[in-house]
Amino acid sequence: MKRLTAFDHAALIALIASLTLAGAWMFQAFGYQPCELCLKQRLAYYYGIPLAVLVMFMARGTRYSSLVGPGLVALGLIFGANALFGVYHSGVEWGFWPGPSECSGAATTAAKVEDFLKQLESVKVVRCDAVAIRIFGLSLAGWNAVICAALAALAVSDAWGNLRLTQA
């Protein structure tokens, strides 16, 4: 069986991350509005996908091949940190710890009916501690944690070999 190359790892990361982001956009198109933490979790994909594509091109050529290992490490850090962020968000959803006050916890009440009506017109908060959908027992934040952990593992599984090769 052929061993996967750094190009293969980066291409797989770019593909899986792109499909995951497309899935998030699809759920949003079907009416599942993302909360503030969900939107922040997407940042890893916005940075990771272009970096994975860049690592793919660096792995194909010889001029920048010394940057492949560090690029894979960076991908591992990006998606590893996002996996931890997904665990944090999942914990907020399960009630293990409090989330940001902007999107979780007790709702603020208006002093007057007029103030309440004004809030209804201007404020649309998607709660970070409320799960919109669970798939096989995990929320989308939970799936983000699982997917990002897998992407981080995929990135670092080839990074060490690339770092050793460039230093030899």
PyMOL CGO cylinders between C-alpha atoms (Angstrom):
from pymol import cmd
from pymol.cgo import CYLINDER

trace = [
    CYLINDER, 0.00, 0.00, 0.00, 1.29, 3.44, -0.98, 0.3, 1, 1, 1, 1, 1, 1,
    CYLINDER, 1.29, 3.44, -0.98, 2.24, 5.79, 1.85, 0.3, 1, 1, 1, 1, 1, 1,
    CYLINDER, 2.24, 5.79, 1.85, 0.42, 9.12, 1.77, 0.3, 1, 1, 1, 1, 1, 1,
    CYLINDER, 0.42, 9.12, 1.77, 2.66, 12.04, 0.90, 0.3, 1, 1, 1, 1, 1, 1,
    CYLINDER, 2.66, 12.04, 0.90, 2.57, 15.55, 2.36, 0.3, 1, 1, 1, 1, 1, 1,
    CYLINDER, 2.57, 15.55, 2.36, 0.70, 16.60, -0.79, 0.3, 1, 1, 1, 1, 1, 1,
    CYLINDER, 0.70, 16.60, -0.79, -1.91, 13.90, -0.12, 0.3, 1, 1, 1, 1, 1, 1,
    CYLINDER, -1.91, 13.90, -0.12, -2.28, 14.95, 3.52, 0.3, 1, 1, 1, 1, 1, 1,
    CYLINDER, -2.28, 14.95, 3.52, -2.68, 18.63, 2.62, 0.3, 1, 1, 1, 1, 1, 1,
    CYLINDER, -2.68, 18.63, 2.62, -5.14, 17.80, -0.18, 0.3, 1, 1, 1, 1, 1, 1,
    CYLINDER, -5.14, 17.80, -0.18, -7.19, 15.63, 2.18, 0.3, 1, 1, 1, 1, 1, 1,
    CYLINDER, -7.19, 15.63, 2.18, -7.21, 18.37, 4.80, 0.3, 1, 1, 1, 1, 1, 1,
    CYLINDER, -7.21, 18.37, 4.80, -8.31, 20.96, 2.22, 0.3, 1, 1, 1, 1, 1, 1,
    CYLINDER, -8.31, 20.96, 2.22, -11.06, 18.64, 0.94, 0.3, 1, 1, 1, 1, 1, 1,
    CYLINDER, -11.06, 18.64, 0.94, -12.44, 17.62, 4.35, 0.3, 1, 1, 1, 1, 1, 1,
    CYLINDER, -12.44, 17.62, 4.35, -12.28, 21.19, 5.68, 0.3, 1, 1, 1, 1, 1, 1,
    CYLINDER, -12.28, 21.19, 5.68, -14.02, 22.52, 2.55, 0.3, 1, 1, 1, 1, 1, 1,
    CYLINDER, -14.02, 22.52, 2.55, -16.78, 19.92, 2.82, 0.3, 1, 1, 1, 1, 1, 1,
    CYLINDER, -16.78, 19.92, 2.82, -17.22, 20.69, 6.52, 0.3, 1, 1, 1, 1, 1, 1,
    CYLINDER, -17.22, 20.69, 6.52, -17.52, 24.42, 5.85, 0.3, 1, 1, 1, 1, 1, 1,
    CYLINDER, -17.52, 24.42, 5.85, -19.94, 23.76, 2.98, 0.3, 1, 1, 1, 1, 1, 1,
    CYLINDER, -19.94, 23.76, 2.98, -22.00, 21.61, 5.35, 0.3, 1, 1, 1, 1, 1, 1,
    CYLINDER, -22.00, 21.61, 5.35, -22.15, 24.44, 7.89, 0.3, 1, 1, 1, 1, 1, 1,
    CYLINDER, -22.15, 24.44, 7.89, -23.32, 26.83, 5.17, 0.3, 1, 1, 1, 1, 1, 1,
    CYLINDER, -23.32, 26.83, 5.17, -25.89, 24.25, 4.05, 0.3, 1, 1, 1, 1, 1, 1,
    CYLINDER, -25.89, 24.25, 4.05, -27.34, 23.94, 7.57, 0.3, 1, 1, 1, 1, 1, 1,
    CYLINDER, -27.34, 23.94, 7.57, -27.48, 27.73, 7.72, 0.3, 1, 1, 1, 1, 1, 1,
    CYLINDER, -27.48, 27.73, 7.72, -29.32, 27.84, 4.37, 0.3, 1, 1, 1, 1, 1, 1,
    CYLINDER, -29.32, 27.84, 4.37, -31.88, 25.40, 5.78, 0.3, 1, 1, 1, 1, 1, 1,
    CYLINDER, -31.88, 25.40, 5.78, -32.61, 27.78, 8.66, 0.3, 1, 1, 1, 1, 1, 1,
    CYLINDER, -32.61, 27.78, 8.66, -30.19, 26.68, 11.40, 0.3, 1, 1, 1, 1, 1, 1,
    CYLINDER, -30.19, 26.68, 11.40, -28.72, 30.06, 12.26, 0.3, 1, 1, 1, 1, 1, 1,
    CYLINDER, -28.72, 30.06, 12.26, -25.21, 29.95, 13.77, 0.3, 1, 1, 1, 1, 1, 1,
    CYLINDER, -25.21, 29.95, 13.77, -24.48, 31.47, 17.14, 0.3, 1, 1, 1, 1, 1, 1,
    CYLINDER, -24.48, 31.47, 17.14, -21.52, 33.72, 17.88, 0.3, 1, 1, 1, 1, 1, 1,
    CYLINDER, -21.52, 33.72, 17.88, -19.32, 30.76, 18.91, 0.3, 1, 1, 1, 1, 1, 1,
    CYLINDER, -19.32, 30.76, 18.91, -20.27, 28.83, 15.76, 0.3, 1, 1, 1, 1, 1, 1,
    CYLINDER, -20.27, 28.83, 15.76, -19.17, 31.74, 13.61, 0.3, 1, 1, 1, 1, 1, 1,
    CYLINDER, -19.17, 31.74, 13.61, -15.86, 31.98, 15.47, 0.3, 1, 1, 1, 1, 1, 1,
    CYLINDER, -15.86, 31.98, 15.47, -15.26, 28.25, 14.93, 0.3, 1, 1, 1, 1, 1, 1,
    CYLINDER, -15.26, 28.25, 14.93, -15.46, 28.83, 11.18, 0.3, 1, 1, 1, 1, 1, 1,
    CYLINDER, -15.46, 28.83, 11.18, -12.35, 31.03, 11.31, 0.3, 1, 1, 1, 1, 1, 1,
    CYLINDER, -12.35, 31.03, 11.31, -10.12, 27.95, 11.47, 0.3, 1, 1, 1, 1, 1, 1,
    CYLINDER, -10.12, 27.95, 11.47, -11.58, 26.80, 8.16, 0.3, 1, 1, 1, 1, 1, 1,
    CYLINDER, -11.58, 26.80, 8.16, -11.21, 30.23, 6.57, 0.3, 1, 1, 1, 1, 1, 1,
    CYLINDER, -11.21, 30.23, 6.57, -7.49, 30.20, 7.46, 0.3, 1, 1, 1, 1, 1, 1,
    CYLINDER, -7.49, 30.20, 7.46, -6.86, 26.46, 7.24, 0.3, 1, 1, 1, 1, 1, 1,
    CYLINDER, -6.86, 26.46, 7.24, -8.24, 25.77, 3.78, 0.3, 1, 1, 1, 1, 1, 1,
    CYLINDER, -8.24, 25.77, 3.78, -6.04, 28.30, 1.94, 0.3, 1, 1, 1, 1, 1, 1,
    CYLINDER, -6.04, 28.30, 1.94, -3.03, 27.19, 4.00, 0.3, 1, 1, 1, 1, 1, 1,
    CYLINDER, -3.03, 27.19, 4.00, -3.69, 23.55, 3.11, 0.3, 1, 1, 1, 1, 1, 1,
    CYLINDER, -3.69, 23.55, 3.11, -3.85, 24.46, -0.57, 0.3, 1, 1, 1, 1, 1, 1,
    CYLINDER, -3.85, 24.46, -0.57, -0.61, 26.41, -0.22, 0.3, 1, 1, 1, 1, 1, 1,
    CYLINDER, -0.61, 26.41, -0.22, 1.06, 23.41, 1.46, 0.3, 1, 1, 1, 1, 1, 1,
    CYLINDER, 1.06, 23.41, 1.46, -0.16, 21.24, -1.43, 0.3, 1, 1, 1, 1, 1, 1,
    CYLINDER, -0.16, 21.24, -1.43, 1.64, 23.46, -3.92, 0.3, 1, 1, 1, 1, 1, 1,
    CYLINDER, 1.64, 23.46, -3.92, 4.77, 23.67, -1.76, 0.3, 1, 1, 1, 1, 1, 1,
    CYLINDER, 4.77, 23.67, -1.76, 4.84, 19.86, -1.51, 0.3, 1, 1, 1, 1, 1, 1,
    CYLINDER, 4.84, 19.86, -1.51, 4.76, 19.55, -5.31, 0.3, 1, 1, 1, 1, 1, 1,
    CYLINDER, 4.76, 19.55, -5.31, 7.76, 21.75, -5.96, 0.3, 1, 1, 1, 1, 1, 1,
    CYLINDER, 7.76, 21.75, -5.96, 11.30, 21.71, -4.65, 0.3, 1, 1, 1, 1, 1, 1,
    CYLINDER, 11.30, 21.71, -4.65, 11.82, 25.44, -4.21, 0.3, 1, 1, 1, 1, 1, 1,
    CYLINDER, 11.82, 25.44, -4.21, 9.57, 25.75, -1.13, 0.3, 1, 1, 1, 1, 1, 1,
    CYLINDER, 9.57, 25.75, -1.13, 9.61, 22.13, 0.04, 0.3, 1, 1, 1, 1, 1, 1,
    CYLINDER, 9.61, 22.13, 0.04, 11.39, 23.16, 3.25, 0.3, 1, 1, 1, 1, 1, 1,
    CYLINDER, 11.39, 23.16, 3.25, 8.19, 24.98, 4.27, 0.3, 1, 1, 1, 1, 1, 1,
    CYLINDER, 8.19, 24.98, 4.27, 5.97, 21.90, 3.97, 0.3, 1, 1, 1, 1, 1, 1,
    CYLINDER, 5.97, 21.90, 3.97, 6.74, 20.64, 7.49, 0.3, 1, 1, 1, 1, 1, 1,
    CYLINDER, 6.74, 20.64, 7.49, 6.12, 24.01, 9.17, 0.3, 1, 1, 1, 1, 1, 1,
    CYLINDER, 6.12, 24.01, 9.17, 2.97, 24.41, 7.05, 0.3, 1, 1, 1, 1, 1, 1,
    CYLINDER, 2.97, 24.41, 7.05, 1.65, 21.07, 8.27, 0.3, 1, 1, 1, 1, 1, 1,
    CYLINDER, 1.65, 21.07, 8.27, 2.50, 22.01, 11.86, 0.3, 1, 1, 1, 1, 1, 1,
    CYLINDER, 2.50, 22.01, 11.86, 0.60, 25.28, 11.41, 0.3, 1, 1, 1, 1, 1, 1,
    CYLINDER, 0.60, 25.28, 11.41, -2.40, 23.34, 10.09, 0.3, 1, 1, 1, 1, 1, 1,
    CYLINDER, -2.40, 23.34, 10.09, -2.17, 21.02, 13.08, 0.3, 1, 1, 1, 1, 1, 1,
    CYLINDER, -2.17, 21.02, 13.08, -2.14, 24.00, 15.44, 0.3, 1, 1, 1, 1, 1, 1,
    CYLINDER, -2.14, 24.00, 15.44, -5.04, 25.74, 13.70, 0.3, 1, 1, 1, 1, 1, 1,
    CYLINDER, -5.04, 25.74, 13.70, -7.30, 22.70, 13.69, 0.3, 1, 1, 1, 1, 1, 1,
    CYLINDER, -7.30, 22.70, 13.69, -6.11, 21.46, 17.08, 0.3, 1, 1, 1, 1, 1, 1,
    CYLINDER, -6.11, 21.46, 17.08, -6.97, 24.79, 18.69, 0.3, 1, 1, 1, 1, 1, 1,
    CYLINDER, -6.97, 24.79, 18.69, -10.33, 24.77, 16.93, 0.3, 1, 1, 1, 1, 1, 1,
    CYLINDER, -10.33, 24.77, 16.93, -11.00, 21.24, 18.22, 0.3, 1, 1, 1, 1, 1, 1,
    CYLINDER, -11.00, 21.24, 18.22, -10.49, 22.57, 21.76, 0.3, 1, 1, 1, 1, 1, 1,
    CYLINDER, -10.49, 22.57, 21.76, -12.75, 25.52, 20.97, 0.3, 1, 1, 1, 1, 1, 1,
    CYLINDER, -12.75, 25.52, 20.97, -15.40, 23.05, 19.75, 0.3, 1, 1, 1, 1, 1, 1,
    CYLINDER, -15.40, 23.05, 19.75, -15.08, 21.15, 23.04, 0.3, 1, 1, 1, 1, 1, 1,
    CYLINDER, -15.08, 21.15, 23.04, -15.54, 24.44, 24.91, 0.3, 1, 1, 1, 1, 1, 1,
    CYLINDER, -15.54, 24.44, 24.91, -18.66, 25.27, 22.86, 0.3, 1, 1, 1, 1, 1, 1,
    CYLINDER, -18.66, 25.27, 22.86, -20.04, 21.75, 23.38, 0.3, 1, 1, 1, 1, 1, 1,
    CYLINDER, -20.04, 21.75, 23.38, -19.49, 22.15, 27.12, 0.3, 1, 1, 1, 1, 1, 1,
    CYLINDER, -19.49, 22.15, 27.12, -21.45, 25.39, 27.03, 0.3, 1, 1, 1, 1, 1, 1,
    CYLINDER, -21.45, 25.39, 27.03, -24.27, 23.57, 25.22, 0.3, 1, 1, 1, 1, 1, 1,
    CYLINDER, -24.27, 23.57, 25.22, -24.27, 20.73, 27.76, 0.3, 1, 1, 1, 1, 1, 1,
    CYLINDER, -24.27, 20.73, 27.76, -24.22, 23.23, 30.65, 0.3, 1, 1, 1, 1, 1, 1,
    CYLINDER, -24.22, 23.23, 30.65, -20.82, 22.12, 31.98, 0.3, 1, 1, 1, 1, 1, 1,
    CYLINDER, -20.82, 22.12, 31.98, -19.61, 25.73, 32.14, 0.3, 1, 1, 1, 1, 1, 1,
    CYLINDER, -19.61, 25.73, 32.14, -21.02, 29.16, 31.29, 0.3, 1, 1, 1, 1, 1, 1,
    CYLINDER, -21.02, 29.16, 31.29, -20.63, 30.61, 27.84, 0.3, 1, 1, 1, 1, 1, 1,
    CYLINDER, -20.63, 30.61, 27.84, -20.16, 34.22, 26.79, 0.3, 1, 1, 1, 1, 1, 1,
    CYLINDER, -20.16, 34.22, 26.79, -22.73, 36.54, 28.32, 0.3, 1, 1, 1, 1, 1, 1,
    CYLINDER, -22.73, 36.54, 28.32, -23.60, 37.90, 24.86, 0.3, 1, 1, 1, 1, 1, 1,
    CYLINDER, -23.60, 37.90, 24.86, -25.18, 34.63, 23.73, 0.3, 1, 1, 1, 1, 1, 1,
    CYLINDER, -25.18, 34.63, 23.73, -25.80, 32.42, 26.76, 0.3, 1, 1, 1, 1, 1, 1,
    CYLINDER, -25.80, 32.42, 26.76, -27.02, 32.56, 30.32, 0.3, 1, 1, 1, 1, 1, 1,
    CYLINDER, -27.02, 32.56, 30.32, -30.03, 34.41, 31.60, 0.3, 1, 1, 1, 1, 1, 1,
    CYLINDER, -30.03, 34.41, 31.60, -31.75, 36.77, 29.22, 0.3, 1, 1, 1, 1, 1, 1,
    CYLINDER, -31.75, 36.77, 29.22, -31.94, 40.38, 30.29, 0.3, 1, 1, 1, 1, 1, 1,
    CYLINDER, -31.94, 40.38, 30.29, -35.40, 41.73, 30.93, 0.3, 1, 1, 1, 1, 1, 1,
    CYLINDER, -35.40, 41.73, 30.93, -36.61, 45.15, 29.93, 0.3, 1, 1, 1, 1, 1, 1,
    CYLINDER, -36.61, 45.15, 29.93, -37.87, 47.54, 32.57, 0.3, 1, 1, 1, 1, 1, 1,
    CYLINDER, -37.87, 47.54, 32.57, -40.83, 48.74, 30.46, 0.3, 1, 1, 1, 1, 1, 1,
    CYLINDER, -40.83, 48.74, 30.46, -43.00, 47.15, 27.80, 0.3, 1, 1, 1, 1, 1, 1,
    CYLINDER, -43.00, 47.15, 27.80, -41.88, 49.80, 25.31, 0.3, 1, 1, 1, 1, 1, 1,
    CYLINDER, -41.88, 49.80, 25.31, -38.23, 48.87, 25.92, 0.3, 1, 1, 1, 1, 1, 1,
    CYLINDER, -38.23, 48.87, 25.92, -39.07, 45.20, 25.42, 0.3, 1, 1, 1, 1, 1, 1,
    CYLINDER, -39.07, 45.20, 25.42, -40.80, 45.91, 22.11, 0.3, 1, 1, 1, 1, 1, 1,
    CYLINDER, -40.80, 45.91, 22.11, -37.83, 47.97, 20.99, 0.3, 1, 1, 1, 1, 1, 1,
    CYLINDER, -37.83, 47.97, 20.99, -35.48, 45.06, 21.88, 0.3, 1, 1, 1, 1, 1, 1,
    CYLINDER, -35.48, 45.06, 21.88, -37.62, 42.66, 19.86, 0.3, 1, 1, 1, 1, 1, 1,
    CYLINDER, -37.62, 42.66, 19.86, -37.23, 44.88, 16.80, 0.3, 1, 1, 1, 1, 1, 1,
    CYLINDER, -37.23, 44.88, 16.80, -33.46, 45.27, 17.00, 0.3, 1, 1, 1, 1, 1, 1,
    CYLINDER, -33.46, 45.27, 17.00, -31.99, 42.24, 18.77, 0.3, 1, 1, 1, 1, 1, 1,
    CYLINDER, -31.99, 42.24, 18.77, -31.86, 38.74, 17.33, 0.3, 1, 1, 1, 1, 1, 1,
    CYLINDER, -31.86, 38.74, 17.33, -29.59, 36.62, 19.50, 0.3, 1, 1, 1, 1, 1, 1,
    CYLINDER, -29.59, 36.62, 19.50, -28.89, 33.01, 18.59, 0.3, 1, 1, 1, 1, 1, 1,
    CYLINDER, -28.89, 33.01, 18.59, -28.09, 31.35, 21.90, 0.3, 1, 1, 1, 1, 1, 1,
    CYLINDER, -28.09, 31.35, 21.90, -24.73, 29.63, 22.26, 0.3, 1, 1, 1, 1, 1, 1,
    CYLINDER, -24.73, 29.63, 22.26, -26.01, 27.33, 24.98, 0.3, 1, 1, 1, 1, 1, 1,
    CYLINDER, -26.01, 27.33, 24.98, -28.99, 26.01, 23.00, 0.3, 1, 1, 1, 1, 1, 1,
    CYLINDER, -28.99, 26.01, 23.00, -28.45, 23.17, 20.54, 0.3, 1, 1, 1, 1, 1, 1,
    CYLINDER, -28.45, 23.17, 20.54, -30.28, 23.64, 17.25, 0.3, 1, 1, 1, 1, 1, 1,
    CYLINDER, -30.28, 23.64, 17.25, -29.70, 20.09, 16.02, 0.3, 1, 1, 1, 1, 1, 1,
    CYLINDER, -29.70, 20.09, 16.02, -28.01, 16.90, 17.20, 0.3, 1, 1, 1, 1, 1, 1,
    CYLINDER, -28.01, 16.90, 17.20, -26.71, 14.29, 14.78, 0.3, 1, 1, 1, 1, 1, 1,
    CYLINDER, -26.71, 14.29, 14.78, -25.91, 10.90, 16.33, 0.3, 1, 1, 1, 1, 1, 1,
    CYLINDER, -25.91, 10.90, 16.33, -25.95, 12.57, 19.75, 0.3, 1, 1, 1, 1, 1, 1,
    CYLINDER, -25.95, 12.57, 19.75, -23.51, 15.37, 18.93, 0.3, 1, 1, 1, 1, 1, 1,
    CYLINDER, -23.51, 15.37, 18.93, -24.29, 19.00, 18.21, 0.3, 1, 1, 1, 1, 1, 1,
    CYLINDER, -24.29, 19.00, 18.21, -22.62, 20.73, 15.28, 0.3, 1, 1, 1, 1, 1, 1,
    CYLINDER, -22.62, 20.73, 15.28, -20.08, 22.14, 17.76, 0.3, 1, 1, 1, 1, 1, 1,
    CYLINDER, -20.08, 22.14, 17.76, -19.34, 18.60, 18.89, 0.3, 1, 1, 1, 1, 1, 1,
    CYLINDER, -19.34, 18.60, 18.89, -18.89, 17.44, 15.31, 0.3, 1, 1, 1, 1, 1, 1,
    CYLINDER, -18.89, 17.44, 15.31, -16.62, 20.41, 14.71, 0.3, 1, 1, 1, 1, 1, 1,
    CYLINDER, -16.62, 20.41, 14.71, -14.44, 19.24, 17.62, 0.3, 1, 1, 1, 1, 1, 1,
    CYLINDER, -14.44, 19.24, 17.62, -14.25, 15.70, 16.21, 0.3, 1, 1, 1, 1, 1, 1,
    CYLINDER, -14.25, 15.70, 16.21, -13.52, 16.82, 12.65, 0.3, 1, 1, 1, 1, 1, 1,
    CYLINDER, -13.52, 16.82, 12.65, -10.91, 19.37, 13.70, 0.3, 1, 1, 1, 1, 1, 1,
    CYLINDER, -10.91, 19.37, 13.70, -9.16, 16.84, 15.94, 0.3, 1, 1, 1, 1, 1, 1,
    CYLINDER, -9.16, 16.84, 15.94, -8.99, 14.45, 12.98, 0.3, 1, 1, 1, 1, 1, 1,
    CYLINDER, -8.99, 14.45, 12.98, -7.66, 17.21, 10.70, 0.3, 1, 1, 1, 1, 1, 1,
    CYLINDER, -7.66, 17.21, 10.70, -5.04, 18.17, 13.29, 0.3, 1, 1, 1, 1, 1, 1,
    CYLINDER, -5.04, 18.17, 13.29, -3.96, 14.55, 13.64, 0.3, 1, 1, 1, 1, 1, 1,
    CYLINDER, -3.96, 14.55, 13.64, -3.76, 14.20, 9.86, 0.3, 1, 1, 1, 1, 1, 1,
    CYLINDER, -3.76, 14.20, 9.86, -1.63, 17.34, 9.61, 0.3, 1, 1, 1, 1, 1, 1,
    CYLINDER, -1.63, 17.34, 9.61, 0.86, 16.44, 12.31, 0.3, 1, 1, 1, 1, 1, 1,
    CYLINDER, 0.86, 16.44, 12.31, 1.09, 12.78, 11.29, 0.3, 1, 1, 1, 1, 1, 1,
    CYLINDER, 1.09, 12.78, 11.29, 3.17, 13.81, 8.29, 0.3, 1, 1, 1, 1, 1, 1,
    CYLINDER, 3.17, 13.81, 8.29, 4.71, 16.99, 9.70, 0.3, 1, 1, 1, 1, 1, 1,
    CYLINDER, 4.71, 16.99, 9.70, 7.35, 15.29, 11.81, 0.3, 1, 1, 1, 1, 1, 1,
    CYLINDER, 7.35, 15.29, 11.81, 8.72, 13.34, 8.87, 0.3, 1, 1, 1, 1, 1, 1,
    CYLINDER, 8.72, 13.34, 8.87, 8.83, 16.48, 6.74, 0.3, 1, 1, 1, 1, 1, 1,
    CYLINDER, 8.83, 16.48, 6.74, 10.59, 18.46, 9.44, 0.3, 1, 1, 1, 1, 1, 1,
    CYLINDER, 10.59, 18.46, 9.44, 13.22, 15.73, 9.85, 0.3, 1, 1, 1, 1, 1, 1,
    CYLINDER, 13.22, 15.73, 9.85, 13.77, 15.49, 6.09, 0.3, 1, 1, 1, 1, 1, 1,
    CYLINDER, 13.77, 15.49, 6.09, 14.33, 19.22, 5.71, 0.3, 1, 1, 1, 1, 1, 1,
    CYLINDER, 14.33, 19.22, 5.71, 16.88, 19.31, 8.54, 0.3, 1, 1, 1, 1, 1, 1,
    CYLINDER, 16.88, 19.31, 8.54, 18.91, 16.37, 7.20, 0.3, 1, 1, 1, 1, 1, 1,
]
cmd.load_cgo(trace, "trace")
